[in-house]
Amino acid sequence: MISVLQLELARALRTPGIWVIAAALQCVFAWYSLHALESYIELAPRLSAASNAPGLSTWLLARYCLPATFAAMLAVPVLTMQRVAGDRQSGALSCLLAAPINGFSIAAGKFAALAVLLAGLTTLSLLNVAVQLSVAPLDLQALVYAHACQYLFLLACTGIGLVCSTWCRSPQVAAFCTAASLMLLWLLSQGGDSLFAAFSLGQHISRAMAGVLHTGDIVYFLAIVGVSLAVTARALDNDRVFGDRA
């Protein structure tokens, strides 16, 4: 697992793609952050007259953290599409499957490398909030919890992307399948059906971004990660036994 992690990190950091994604997301994060702060300042006179007006921290949770999380989610298909489908297309997967490591170690190593990259993206989002400490006092506990949930949410999305990358032969198809799956899971809560809402990514992350600590949200994200790793490991072991589908 460690060797796969090191290999994947070295490959990712040597390519310009991750740096372009980080720069683009930081621009988006900064715009969302400044827009949320500007809108709060403009509405401050009216908000001060209301008895239940939201503070800046609550405002940022809804107007910055949630949109920033959605923007980061859109980068997941690009980050995951090459992990297995790209290796399959280039022939590197056959060499990896011939190595004396099991499918779970391969899946966990690739996932861990993506988790490190996502930790960097989440840190960029949190830095934009830290900058605003110079403007007004913030509820750091709620904001840090929101970003912790953002990280778990992105890990769950990455698990789904890794499964799609494992099942597809082309990275482009893997990216499309990942984006379609994530958007479907995000929009499940829009129908109003409580059964579908229970499986909705949007429903769980929206509740977390409201500053509400709910263990069900954390369990939901971790469950997706666990199932995704198990499915990916099983698919890789099948490729080892029955031959690479490429």
N, C-alpha and C positions, 0 to 999 in steps of 0.2 A: 504493500500500500504506500509506504513512504517513498519508494523509488518512483512509483507512478505519479504521486503528488509532486515530487521534485521535477519530473519530466514535464508534466502538464504546466506547472508554473513557469518553468524555463521557456517552454514554447510560447505560452501566452504573453509573457513579459517581453519577449524578443520581437513580437509582431506589433505593428503600429495600431492594430484594431482596438485593443483594450485601452490604449492611451487616447485614441480618438473618441471612443465611447465615454471615457471618464471626463474628457474635456467638454464634450457635448452635454453630458448630464450635469456637469458643474455649472455650465451656462444656464441650463434649464432650472436647476435648483436656485441659483442666484436670482433669476427673474421671478420665480414663484415667491421667493423670500421677500424681495423688495416690493413686489406687487402687494403681497399680504400686509406688509408693514405700512405701505402707503395708503392702502384702503382703510386700515385701522386708524391711522392718524386723521384721515379725512372724516371718518365717522365718529371720532372721539367725542366731539361736543354732543351729538345725539345719544351716543352710548352712555355718557356720564349721567344723562337725565333718566335713564332707565334703571329700574331697581334690580333687574336680573341681567344686566349687561355682561357679556363675556369679557374676561380679561385678555391681555395680549397672548398669554400662553394658550388659552382655549381657542382664541382666534387663529393662532398659528397651527394648532393641531388640525383644524378643519380647512384652513385656507392655504397652508403650506405643506404639512406633513403628508396629508392624503394625496394631493396631486403629485407631489414628489415621489411617493411610493408607486403611483400608477406609471409615472415616467420611467422609473427604474425598472418596472416590470417589462416595459417594452424593449429593454435592452437584453433581457434574458434569452429570447430566441437566437439573437446574434451570438451571445456568449456560449450557448450550448450546442449549436448546430454542428460545429466541427469536432466535438469531443469524441463521438463514436462514428457518426456517419462520415465525417471527414477522414478519419483513420481507415474506415472501410473502403472509401473511394480511392485513397492513396495506397492501400495495401499494407499500411502500418498495423492495422488491427490483426492481421494474420500473424505477424511477428509477435505482437503482444499476447495473443492467445497461445502461442507456442512456448511462451515463457513459463517457468514453474511457479505460477501464481494463479489463484483461483479467481473466478468471476467476481466475487464480492470484493476482493482486494483491488481489482481493476476499477470496479464501479465506485468504491469508497475513495480511492485515490483521485479519480477524476472529479468526484463530487467535492472532496476536500479542497482541491485546487480552485474550483469555482467558488467555494465558500470563502476562501481567502480574498479572491478578487471582489466578491460582493461585500465583504467587510470593509474594503477600501471605499467602495461606492457609498455605503451607508455612512461612513465617517465623513465623506464629503458633504452629505446631506446634513449631518449633525453640526458640522463646522459653520454652516450658514445660520443655524440657530444660535450658536455660541457668539457669533459676531453681534447679534442683536442684544446681548447682555449689556452692551454699552449704552443702549437706548432706554431700556427699562428692565426692572427685575422680572425674572421669568420663573415659572415652576419647573425647575430642572428635572425633578423626579418624573413628572408626567411626560415631559419631552423626551427624556432618556428612555422611559418605558415605551413610548410610541416608536422610537427608532429601533429599540430591541425587537418590537413586534414587526417593524418594517423589515428587519434582517431575517427574522423567521419566515415572514411572508415570501421574501425573495428566495430563501432556501427551498421553500415548498415549490415555488415556480421553477426553480432550477432542477429539482427532482423530476418534475413533469417534463421539462425540456430534455433531460438526460434520457428519459424513457423514449421520447419521440426520436431522439438522435440514434438510439440503439435500434429502434424498429425500422428506421428509414435508411435507404441506400445513398441518397443524395442529401448533402447539407442544406440545400435550398428547400427541399421538401420537408426536412426536419424542422427548419425555421418556420415554415408555413404551418405545419401541424402544431408546433408549440404555441405559436401566436394564436391560432384558432382555438386551441384547448384553453389557453389562459383567458381569452376574451369570453369564451362560453362560460367558464367557471366564474368569471367576474360578474357576468350579467345574469346569473341564475337567480339572484335575489330580486331582480326587477319585476318578476312575475307576481310577487306577493304570496306565493305558495310557501308555507313554512317548511315543508319537506325539502323543496329545492333550495330554499334560503340556507338551510343547515349545511349544505355542501358548497355554498357560494364563497369564493375567495373575497369578493367585494363586501359581503355581509360581515365576515369575520374581521377583516382589516379595518372596515369602517368603525366597528365597535371599539377596536383597539385604539384607533386614532381619535376617538372621543375621550380618551383618557380613562376608559373603564377597564379595570383589571379583571379579566375573565379567563379562568383556567381552561375553559372549553376552546377558546381561540388558540391558545398555546398547544393544547393537545391536538387540535385539528391540523395545525401546521407541521408538528412533529410526526403525526401519523402519515401525512402525505410524503414526507421525507423518507420515513421507514419503508413504506410500501414501494416507493419509487426505487430505492436502493435494492430492495428484494427483487423487484421485477427486472431491473437492469442486470443484476448479477445472474439471475436465472437465464435471461436471454443470451448473455455472454457465454455462460456455461453450455447452453444449447449450441451456440456457434462453434464452440470448441469440440463438442462431441459429434455434431452432424455436419460440420463444415461451415465456413463463412459463406453467407448468402451471396456475397459479391462474386 
